[in-house]
Amino acid sequence: MAFYPKKRSARHRGKVKAFPKDDASKPVHLTCFIGYKAGMTHIVREADRPGSKINKKEVVEAVTVLETPPMIVVGAVGYIETPYGLRALVNVWAQHLSEECRRRFYKNWYKSKKKAFTKSSKKWEVDLGKKSIENDFRKMLRYCKVIRVIAHSQVITNNI
């Protein structure tokens, strides 16, 4: 019953609904990685089921093929703990966001003016903007309990 009801997915990209608890003793690392279902196929393998008739015999099983294209970090979000859960305190975006990333923020890329993230990229060019970005990073280090990166995958590198 784990995969019921059988219906079409509401979104074509996966969504992280829960993050595992972070261990502070371990070095900084990513807790998840995005992958896409590319298809299905079958394999022949030797079954390891003691007490069964098929034990140590070859069986055919269905397998799912996942594509995991390389990811690029485009920003960071710092969260503080509140009585109601985590709340975003500071967002910092990268200076250069690829067109592939920016078009995900539009419903219709061709009808849009393609102005997303122009103001945040101009922050990196001005001295006052650089100071505000450094200030945001200091706020993250001082106040935030959780820091998450915003990343996008390079789907164009897939072989699909």
TARARA-V38777 format. One record per residue. N is the residue number from 1. RES is the residue in three letters. PSI is psi in degrees with one decimal (999 if undefined). Layout:
BEGIN
n->N res->RES psi->PSI
n->N res->RES psi->PSI
END
This chain:
BEGIN
n->1 res->MET psi->3.7
n->2 res->ALA psi->-25.5
n->3 res->PHE psi->26.0
n->4 res->TYR psi->151.8
n->5 res->PRO psi->145.2
n->6 res->LYS psi->106.9
n->7 res->LYS psi->169.1
n->8 res->ARG psi->141.9
n->9 res->SER psi->145.9
n->10 res->ALA psi->-27.3
n->11 res->ARG psi->147.3
n->12 res->HIS psi->-14.0
n->13 res->ARG psi->145.5
n->14 res->GLY psi->160.3
n->15 res->LYS psi->133.4
n->16 res->VAL psi->116.5
n->17 res->LYS psi->-19.3
n->18 res->ALA psi->138.7
n->19 res->PHE psi->141.2
n->20 res->PRO psi->156.2
n->21 res->LYS psi->136.7
n->22 res->ASP psi->139.2
n->23 res->ASP psi->116.4
n->24 res->ALA psi->-20.2
n->25 res->SER psi->-21.5
n->26 res->LYS psi->157.1
n->27 res->PRO psi->165.5
n->28 res->VAL psi->133.6
n->29 res->HIS psi->163.7
n->30 res->LEU psi->138.3
n->31 res->THR psi->-10.4
n->32 res->CYS psi->165.3
n->33 res->PHE psi->136.8
n->34 res->ILE psi->140.6
n->35 res->GLY psi->154.8
n->36 res->TYR psi->143.8
n->37 res->LYS psi->118.5
n->38 res->ALA psi->-17.1
n->39 res->GLY psi->-170.0
n->40 res->MET psi->156.9
n->41 res->THR psi->-166.6
n->42 res->HIS psi->157.7
n->43 res->ILE psi->158.4
n->44 res->VAL psi->123.0
n->45 res->ARG psi->165.0
n->46 res->GLU psi->124.7
n->47 res->ALA psi->141.9
n->48 res->ASP psi->75.3
n->49 res->ARG psi->89.1
n->50 res->PRO psi->137.8
n->51 res->GLY psi->-7.6
n->52 res->SER psi->158.7
n->53 res->LYS psi->-27.9
n->54 res->ILE psi->9.7
n->55 res->ASN psi->130.6
n->56 res->LYS psi->29.2
n->57 res->LYS psi->158.9
n->58 res->GLU psi->133.2
n->59 res->VAL psi->153.8
n->60 res->VAL psi->127.8
n->61 res->GLU psi->149.1
n->62 res->ALA psi->141.2
n->63 res->VAL psi->151.7
n->64 res->THR psi->137.5
n->65 res->VAL psi->123.2
n->66 res->LEU psi->136.1
n->67 res->GLU psi->128.6
n->68 res->THR psi->86.2
n->69 res->PRO psi->160.2
n->70 res->PRO psi->147.5
n->71 res->MET psi->151.8
n->72 res->ILE psi->131.1
n->73 res->VAL psi->126.1
n->74 res->VAL psi->-3.2
n->75 res->GLY psi->177.9
n->76 res->ALA psi->145.4
n->77 res->VAL psi->131.0
n->78 res->GLY psi->131.5
n->79 res->TYR psi->141.5
n->80 res->ILE psi->154.4
n->81 res->GLU psi->132.2
n->82 res->THR psi->169.5
n->83 res->PRO psi->-18.2
n->84 res->TYR psi->7.1
n->85 res->GLY psi->-166.8
n->86 res->LEU psi->142.6
n->87 res->ARG psi->134.4
n->88 res->ALA psi->127.8
n->89 res->LEU psi->-47.2
n->90 res->VAL psi->137.8
n->91 res->ASN psi->135.8
n->92 res->VAL psi->126.2
n->93 res->TRP psi->153.9
n->94 res->ALA psi->164.1
n->95 res->GLN psi->-43.3
n->96 res->HIS psi->118.8
n->97 res->LEU psi->131.4
n->98 res->SER psi->160.1
n->99 res->GLU psi->-35.8
n->100 res->GLU psi->-36.3
n->101 res->CYS psi->-46.3
n->102 res->ARG psi->-31.5
n->103 res->ARG psi->-15.9
n->104 res->ARG psi->-19.8
n->105 res->PHE psi->0.3
n->106 res->TYR psi->147.3
n->107 res->LYS psi->-43.5
n->108 res->ASN psi->104.0
n->109 res->TRP psi->-36.8
n->110 res->TYR psi->-30.7
n->111 res->LYS psi->-12.8
n->112 res->SER psi->168.1
n->113 res->LYS psi->-2.9
n->114 res->LYS psi->43.0
n->115 res->LYS psi->6.4
n->116 res->ALA psi->134.9
n->117 res->PHE psi->18.4
n->118 res->THR psi->-37.8
n->119 res->LYS psi->-39.3
n->120 res->SER psi->-30.4
n->121 res->SER psi->-27.9
n->122 res->LYS psi->-23.0
n->123 res->LYS psi->-35.4
n->124 res->TRP psi->-19.1
n->125 res->GLU psi->-28.1
n->126 res->VAL psi->144.2
n->127 res->ASP psi->-40.4
n->128 res->LEU psi->-38.1
n->129 res->GLY psi->-40.0
n->130 res->LYS psi->-37.1
n->131 res->LYS psi->-38.8
n->132 res->SER psi->-34.8
n->133 res->ILE psi->-43.7
n->134 res->GLU psi->-37.8
n->135 res->ASN psi->-40.4
n->136 res->ASP psi->-40.8
n->137 res->PHE psi->-38.4
n->138 res->ARG psi->-41.2
n->139 res->LYS psi->-42.0
n->140 res->MET psi->-47.8
n->141 res->LEU psi->-34.3
n->142 res->ARG psi->-45.5
n->143 res->TYR psi->-29.3
n->144 res->CYS psi->136.6
n->145 res->LYS psi->-29.7
n->146 res->VAL psi->132.2
n->147 res->ILE psi->124.1
n->148 res->ARG psi->147.1
n->149 res->VAL psi->150.8
n->150 res->ILE psi->121.8
n->151 res->ALA psi->153.3
n->152 res->HIS psi->152.8
n->153 res->SER psi->153.6
n->154 res->GLN psi->81.7
n->155 res->VAL psi->-25.9
n->156 res->ILE psi->-22.3
n->157 res->THR psi->-7.3
n->158 res->ASN psi->159.2
n->159 res->ASN psi->17.6
n->160 res->ILE psi->999
END
